Amino acid sequence: MAKQLLRIGTRASALALWQANWVKDELEKRYPDLEVTLTKIKTQGDKILDVPLAMVGGKGLFVKEIQEAMLRNEIDVAVHSMKDVPTFFPEGTGLRCITEREDPRDILVLNEGCKSLDDIPQGGRIGTSSLRRKAQLLSLRPDLQMLDIRGNVQTRISKLKDDNLDAVVLAAAGMHRLGFGDQIGVYLDPKTCLPAIGQGALGLESRLADDEINALIDFFNHPETAAAVIAERAVLATLEGGCQVPIAAFGTIEGDQLELTALVSSCDGQQIIKKTVTCAIADAEATGVALAKQMLAAGAGPILNEVYGCKTFSDDGGDKG
């Protein structure tokens, strides 16, 4: 009898393939009669490497082509880094599972002679493609020079020497997954650098009506991580943000309670709105929406209007279109 087939769609970067292969291995361990294949798909974000992400369209850059392959029935499941996933999905597909989070923190890979952010010399050169990271580090160290770097994890680490940088900022999760943990110079406390929305978690997207496939993958969903990430994404959706805006949100679970912190910043880090709320896990999504509206009421609207370059947000906790 032929094995049942499940086709995974993934980007072809080393980190994306690690993540997709982890999902593949877990499926094959659980279902010995299941054959799992990987389909590598090049996304727009993989093709455009010489332009900062903020200038080329934000989050959908790393998922659109994979979602299109799913709609053409070329794949059954897409494996995404949650921080790359937009808050909307094409009709007929949706986010089925959110996996248990790896370490959600940002880290610094440091040049020789530096052991912390404080050790970086005045005017030091820091490499990152993230406006969120730039803004938060500049709020602490306005003297730093922030340089755009793109590419996979190994490429960005190599730019430390190739581009004469003092540090590069990366996600701890990717460093651990790829075996680069020994190159981490310092972990950035979330109070210092609030992580990206969904950072450290994987998302499994599928066709909503494909009950057989959905039943196979449901075991990947981690309820505590899912609640935290759903709350974070509700903040993002309400603020209408993407990679082109310095927005961050991070939820942590303690018992049946969720603590959610969110941040909106100007690109230079000099204007920051940051708030924390606590709620029951069951209220995660509604609390994310409410927190975003609180931030708009506290003055986040004008910051977002300036970043977006148009007047979209009012400062009374609502939007104008």
C-alpha positions as CSV (number, residue, x, y, z in Angstrom):
1,M,0.0,0.0,0.0
2,A,1.3,3.4,-1.0
3,K,2.2,5.8,1.9
4,Q,0.1,8.8,2.5
5,L,1.8,12.0,1.2
6,L,2.1,15.3,2.8
7,R,3.9,18.2,1.0
8,I,5.5,21.0,3.0
9,G,6.3,24.3,1.3
10,T,9.2,26.3,2.7
11,R,11.7,29.0,1.8
12,A,15.2,27.7,0.8
13,S,17.3,29.5,3.4
14,A,19.3,27.4,5.9
15,L,17.1,28.5,8.8
16,A,13.8,27.9,6.9
17,L,15.0,24.4,5.8
18,W,16.0,23.6,9.4
19,Q,12.5,24.6,10.5
20,A,10.7,22.6,7.7
21,N,12.9,19.6,8.3
22,W,12.1,19.7,12.0
23,V,8.4,19.6,11.1
24,K,9.0,16.8,8.6
25,D,10.9,14.7,11.2
26,E,8.2,15.2,13.9
27,L,5.5,14.2,11.4
28,E,7.4,11.1,10.3
29,K,8.1,10.1,13.9
30,R,4.4,10.3,14.8
31,Y,3.1,8.8,11.6
32,P,5.5,6.0,10.3
33,D,3.2,5.5,7.2
34,L,3.3,9.1,6.2
35,E,5.7,10.3,3.5
36,V,6.6,14.0,3.9
37,T,8.3,15.9,1.1
38,L,9.7,19.5,1.0
39,T,9.1,22.0,-1.8
40,K,11.5,24.9,-1.8
41,I,10.0,28.1,-2.9
42,K,11.8,31.4,-3.6
43,T,9.9,34.4,-2.2
44,Q,10.2,38.0,-3.2
45,G,12.1,38.6,0.1
46,D,14.7,36.1,-1.0
47,K,15.2,37.7,-4.4
48,I,15.6,41.3,-3.2
49,L,18.7,41.4,-1.0
50,D,20.2,44.8,-1.8
51,V,17.3,46.9,-0.4
52,P,16.2,47.4,3.2
53,L,13.1,45.4,4.1
54,A,11.3,48.6,5.1
55,M,11.5,49.9,1.5
56,V,10.2,46.8,-0.3
57,G,6.9,46.0,1.3
58,G,7.2,44.4,4.7
59,K,5.9,41.1,6.0
60,G,4.2,39.5,3.0
61,L,7.6,39.4,1.3
62,F,8.5,36.0,2.8
63,V,5.2,34.1,2.5
64,K,3.2,35.3,-0.6
65,E,4.7,32.8,-3.1
66,I,4.3,29.9,-0.7
67,Q,0.7,30.8,-0.1
68,E,0.1,30.9,-3.8
69,A,1.6,27.4,-4.2
70,M,-0.8,26.2,-1.6
71,L,-3.8,27.7,-3.4
72,R,-2.6,25.9,-6.6
73,N,-2.6,22.7,-4.5
74,E,1.2,22.2,-5.0
75,I,1.8,22.0,-1.3
76,D,-0.4,21.0,1.7
77,V,1.3,22.8,4.6
78,A,3.5,25.9,4.8
79,V,6.1,26.3,7.5
80,H,6.7,30.0,8.4
81,S,8.7,31.9,11.0
82,M,5.8,33.5,12.8
83,K,7.5,36.9,12.8
84,D,7.3,36.9,9.0
85,V,3.5,36.1,8.8
86,P,1.1,38.9,7.9
87,T,-2.1,39.2,10.0
88,F,-4.2,38.4,6.9
89,F,-4.4,35.2,4.8
90,P,-5.6,34.5,1.3
91,E,-9.2,33.2,1.2
92,G,-9.2,29.5,1.9
93,T,-6.0,29.3,3.9
94,G,-5.2,30.1,7.5
95,L,-2.9,29.7,10.4
96,R,-3.6,26.2,11.8
97,C,-0.8,25.8,14.4
98,I,1.7,27.9,16.4
99,T,4.6,25.8,17.8
100,E,6.2,26.1,21.2
101,R,8.5,29.1,21.2
102,E,12.3,28.9,21.1
103,D,14.2,31.6,23.0
104,P,12.4,34.8,21.9
105,R,15.1,37.3,22.7
106,D,17.4,39.3,20.3
107,I,21.1,38.8,20.7
108,L,24.3,40.6,19.7
109,V,27.2,39.0,18.0
110,L,30.1,41.3,19.1
111,N,33.4,42.2,17.6
112,E,36.5,41.2,19.6
113,G,37.0,43.4,22.6
114,C,33.3,43.9,23.3
115,K,31.4,42.0,25.9
116,S,28.2,44.0,26.1
117,L,26.2,46.8,24.5
118,D,28.0,49.3,26.8
119,D,31.4,48.1,25.6
120,I,30.7,49.2,22.0
121,P,32.7,52.4,21.4
122,Q,31.1,55.8,20.9
123,G,29.7,55.9,17.3
124,G,29.9,52.2,17.0
125,R,28.6,50.5,13.9
126,I,25.7,48.0,14.3
127,G,24.3,45.9,11.6
128,T,20.6,45.0,11.4
129,S,17.8,45.1,8.9
130,S,15.1,45.6,11.5
131,L,13.6,49.1,12.2
132,R,12.3,47.7,15.5
133,R,15.9,46.7,16.6
134,K,17.4,50.0,15.4
135,A,14.8,52.2,17.2
136,Q,15.2,50.4,20.5
137,L,19.0,50.4,20.5
138,L,19.1,54.0,19.4
139,S,16.8,54.9,22.3
140,L,19.5,53.5,24.6
141,R,22.6,54.7,22.5
142,P,21.7,57.6,20.2
143,D,25.4,57.7,19.2
144,L,25.3,54.3,17.4
145,Q,25.5,54.1,13.6
146,M,22.9,51.6,12.4
147,L,23.7,49.9,9.1
148,D,21.3,47.9,7.0
149,I,22.4,44.3,6.4
150,R,20.4,41.6,4.6
151,G,21.0,37.9,4.0
152,N,20.8,34.6,5.9
153,V,22.1,34.2,9.4
154,Q,25.6,33.1,8.4
155,T,25.9,36.0,5.9
156,R,24.9,38.5,8.5
157,I,27.4,37.1,11.0
158,S,30.1,37.3,8.4
159,K,29.4,41.0,7.9
160,L,30.8,41.7,11.3
161,K,34.3,41.4,9.9
162,D,33.5,42.0,6.2
163,D,31.8,45.4,6.8
164,N,34.0,46.3,9.9
165,L,31.0,46.3,12.3
166,D,31.1,46.4,16.1
167,A,28.1,44.1,16.4
168,V,25.2,42.6,14.5
169,V,21.7,42.0,16.0
170,L,20.0,38.7,15.3
171,A,17.3,36.5,16.9
172,A,18.4,34.0,19.5
173,A,16.1,31.3,18.1
174,G,17.8,31.3,14.7
175,M,21.2,31.2,16.2
176,H,20.3,28.2,18.4
177,R,18.5,26.3,15.6
178,L,21.5,26.6,13.3
179,G,24.1,25.7,15.9
180,F,25.6,29.2,16.2
181,G,24.9,29.6,19.9
182,D,28.6,29.8,20.8
183,Q,28.9,33.0,18.7
184,I,26.3,34.9,20.8
185,G,28.0,37.7,22.6
186,V,25.1,38.9,24.8
187,Y,21.4,38.3,25.1
188,L,19.3,41.4,25.0
189,D,16.7,41.5,27.8
190,P,13.2,42.0,26.5
191,K,13.0,45.1,28.7
192,T,15.9,46.5,26.7
193,C,14.9,45.3,23.2
194,L,11.3,44.0,23.0
195,P,11.2,41.0,20.6
196,A,9.4,41.0,17.2
197,I,5.8,39.8,17.2
198,G,5.9,36.0,17.1
199,Q,9.7,35.8,17.3
200,G,10.9,32.3,18.1
201,A,7.7,30.5,17.2
202,L,6.8,28.7,13.9
203,G,3.5,28.9,12.2
204,L,1.9,26.1,10.1
205,E,-0.5,27.3,7.5
206,S,-2.9,25.0,5.7
207,R,-6.1,25.0,3.6
208,L,-9.0,25.6,6.0
209,A,-11.2,22.9,4.3
210,D,-8.5,20.2,4.3
211,D,-9.7,18.3,7.4
212,E,-7.4,15.3,6.8
213,I,-4.2,17.4,6.7
214,N,-5.3,19.6,9.5
215,A,-5.9,16.5,11.7
216,L,-2.4,15.4,11.0
217,I,-0.7,18.6,12.1
218,D,-2.8,19.8,15.0
219,F,-0.4,18.2,17.5
220,F,2.1,21.0,16.7
221,N,0.0,23.7,18.3
222,H,1.3,24.8,21.7
223,P,-1.6,26.5,23.5
224,E,0.5,28.8,25.7
225,T,2.7,30.1,22.9
226,A,-0.4,30.4,20.6
227,A,-2.2,32.6,23.2
228,A,0.8,34.8,23.5
229,V,1.4,35.1,19.8
230,I,-2.3,35.7,19.1
231,A,-2.3,38.6,21.5
232,E,0.9,40.0,19.9
233,R,-0.6,39.7,16.4
234,A,-3.8,41.5,17.6
235,V,-1.7,44.4,18.5
236,L,0.0,44.4,15.1
237,A,-3.3,44.0,13.2
238,T,-4.9,46.9,15.1
239,L,-1.9,49.2,14.5
240,E,-1.8,48.0,10.9
241,G,1.9,47.5,11.1
242,G,4.5,45.5,9.2
243,C,8.3,45.4,8.8
244,Q,8.3,49.0,7.7
245,V,7.2,50.3,11.2
246,P,9.0,50.0,14.6
247,I,6.3,48.0,16.4
248,A,6.9,45.3,18.9
249,A,4.8,43.1,21.2
250,F,5.7,40.3,23.5
251,G,3.5,38.1,25.6
252,T,4.5,35.8,28.5
253,I,2.3,33.2,30.3
254,E,2.3,32.6,34.0
255,G,-0.4,30.1,35.2
256,D,-3.6,31.2,33.5
257,Q,-2.5,34.8,33.1
258,L,-1.0,36.5,30.1
259,E,1.3,39.6,30.5
260,L,1.5,41.5,27.2
261,T,3.9,44.4,26.5
262,A,3.7,46.5,23.3
263,L,5.8,49.3,21.8
264,V,5.5,51.8,19.1
265,S,8.6,53.9,18.3
266,S,9.8,56.5,15.9
267,C,12.6,55.3,13.6
268,D,15.2,57.2,15.6
269,G,14.1,55.8,18.9
270,Q,13.5,59.2,20.4
271,Q,9.7,58.8,20.7
272,I,8.5,55.6,22.3
273,I,5.1,54.6,23.5
274,K,5.3,51.4,25.6
275,K,2.6,49.7,27.7
276,T,2.0,46.5,29.6
277,V,-1.3,44.8,30.6
278,T,-2.3,41.5,32.2
279,C,-5.3,39.4,31.3
280,A,-6.7,35.9,31.4
281,I,-5.3,33.7,28.6
282,A,-8.8,33.3,27.2
283,D,-8.9,37.1,26.6
284,A,-5.6,37.1,24.7
285,E,-6.9,38.5,21.3
286,A,-9.3,41.0,22.7
287,T,-6.6,42.3,25.1
288,G,-4.1,42.7,22.2
289,V,-6.7,44.9,20.4
290,A,-7.5,46.9,23.5
291,L,-3.8,47.4,24.3
292,A,-3.2,48.8,20.8
293,K,-6.1,51.2,21.2
294,Q,-4.6,52.3,24.5
295,M,-1.3,53.0,22.8
296,L,-3.1,55.1,20.1
297,A,-4.9,57.0,22.8
298,A,-1.5,57.6,24.5
299,G,0.1,59.2,21.4
300,A,1.2,56.3,19.2
301,G,-1.0,57.6,16.4
302,P,1.2,60.6,15.4
303,I,4.3,58.4,15.5
304,L,2.7,55.9,13.2
305,N,1.4,58.7,10.9
306,E,4.9,60.1,10.6
307,V,6.4,56.7,9.8
308,Y,3.7,55.8,7.3
309,G,3.9,59.3,5.7
310,C,0.1,59.8,5.8
311,K,-2.6,60.5,8.3
312,T,-4.2,57.2,9.0
313,F,-4.6,57.1,12.8
314,S,-6.4,59.3,15.2
315,D,-5.2,59.6,18.8
316,D,-8.5,58.6,20.4
317,G,-7.9,54.9,20.0
318,G,-9.5,54.5,16.6
319,D,-8.5,54.7,12.9
320,K,-9.8,56.8,10.1
321,G,-9.6,54.4,7.2
